[in-house]
């Protein structure tokens, strides 16, 4: 398990799947804001890659996020779009509603940075998020990510176009263990 200050990133367990399906992916508003496509319901037993991890997929690594204090599932984290030639990847995360507002997002981003830069030897990490996602913007910036641009009206979310913010962090600018 990768350990942050408050959370750990571990392999997906079978008993994580029903919780993630119910609390993250069957929540229409949350899923529509987090995904790059329209929401659709997930059936019990689905092999949807957001739930069931394909460990042979070279371009992404998915984790379940657990609270260190009680080993309680609090969300998901992913390093995706891994480009081994240019040594870059994207960061994604989703927290269960009950886990939001506790500083877990900032710790997840920090732990994914450690994984990307130290374990994987990447050069650049990138985050794309909706412009009104204050929690993700705060988590990224607390970890040293820099706003690199705004993609105007680039995301269709629940009946309207929304701006996306692009943030990046280079390995040379990353400060491991920086105060959160």
N, C-alpha and C positions, 0 to 999 in steps of 0.2 A: 504494500500500500504506500502511496505517496502521501506524506503528511505535511499539512500546512499548520497554521497556528490553531485554527478552530475546526478545520475539516480534513478529511482524508479522501483521497481518490483511489477507488479500488475497482476490481472487475465487477461487471454486472452479475448479480445473482438472480436466479429464477424467481425468487419471492419479491424482488424489486419490481418486476414487470407489471403486476396488477396495480401497484401503487402509482407507478409512473403513468400507466395508461389512464387511470381514473383522475389523478390530480394534475397531470400536465397536459397530456395529449387529447383527452376528451373535454377539456375546457376550451370552448370555441374561441373566446377572446384571446386567451393566452397563446394558444396554438397558432391562431391567425397572425398574431404579432411576432411570433418567434420563427415561423417557417417562411420559406420563400415562395410558397404556393398556397392554394386555398385549403381551408380546413376540410378534413373528411374524418368520419368516425373510424375508430379502430376496433375491430372485432376481437373478442376473447380468442386467444390462441394465434393471433396474427404473428407473422414473421417479419413485421415492419422493422427496418433497420434502425429506427429511432429507439426501439425497445430491445430487440434481439441483436446482440453485437456479432458482427461477422469478423472474427479475429484474423481472417485471411486477407481482409481488405487493406492493401498497403497505404492507401491515401488517408486513412483516419484511424484514430484511437479513441474509443469511447469509455467513459468511466461512470460509475455511480458515485455520488458524493454523499459521504456520511459525516455526521457530527462526531468529532473525536470523543467528546465527553460521554456519549451513550451509545455510539455505533448506530445511531438512528439515521435512516435514509433521509436526505434532505434535497436531493436533486440529481442532475446529470451534468457532465462536463465532457467536452469533445475537443480534440485537436484534429482539425479536418483540412482537406485540401493540401495535404503534406506534399511538398515539392522537394524531392531529394536533390535535384540538380541545382536549383536556386536557393535551397535550404531555407524555405519559408513555409508557414502554415497559418491557418486561421483558428481562432479560439471561439468556442461557443459554450454556453451554459444555460441551464434552466433550473430554477429553484422551486420547490413545492411552495404553495401559498403560505403554509404555516412557518416556513423557514425564511421568508423574505423580511428584510429590515433588521437582520441580526449581524451584518458584516460578513456573512458567508461568501457573498459574491466577490468581494475584494480578496478574500483568502483563496477562493477557487482560482481566480485569475493569477494570483501570485504563485500558486502551486502548479498551474499549467505553464507558467513562464519557466519555472524551475525544470519541469519535464521537457519543455521544448528546447530551452537553451543548454541545459546541463546534460540531460539524459540523451536527447536526440541530436544535439550539436547543431541546432538550427541557427540561422543568422537573423531572421526577421519573423515576428509574429504580428498578426493583423486581426482587427476586430471590426465588424460592420454591425451597426445597431441603429434602430430607429432614433431619430433626432429627439423624440420626447421620452426616451428611456433613460431617465436621469440616474437610476440606480446603476445601470451598466456603464454609462459614461463616467460616473464617479469611481466605480471599481477599476475601470481601465486607467483613468488618469492618476489614481492613487498608486498604481503600479508602474507609472512612468510612461504610459502610452501617450502619444502626441496626436492631436487631431490633425489629419492630413487633408481632409476635404469633406465636402458635403455633396452627396448625390441627390440633386433636387428632384422631388416627386418621383423617386425611383421604385418605391414599394407600394403596391396596391394592398391596402389593409382595411378590411371591413367597410368597403364602399367609398374609400377615398385614397388619393395618392399622398404618401408621406415621404418626407426627406429621410435619408439615411446618412449617418456620420461614419466616416472611415478613419480608423485610428491605427497607428503602427508603433512598434517598438523594436529597436535593433538590439542585438546581443550586447554590443559595446555600451549602450545607454542603460541597460538593465541594472538595477541595484538590488541584488538578492538580499533578502532579510531587511529591506528598508522598512521603517515604521509605517504601519498601515493606519 
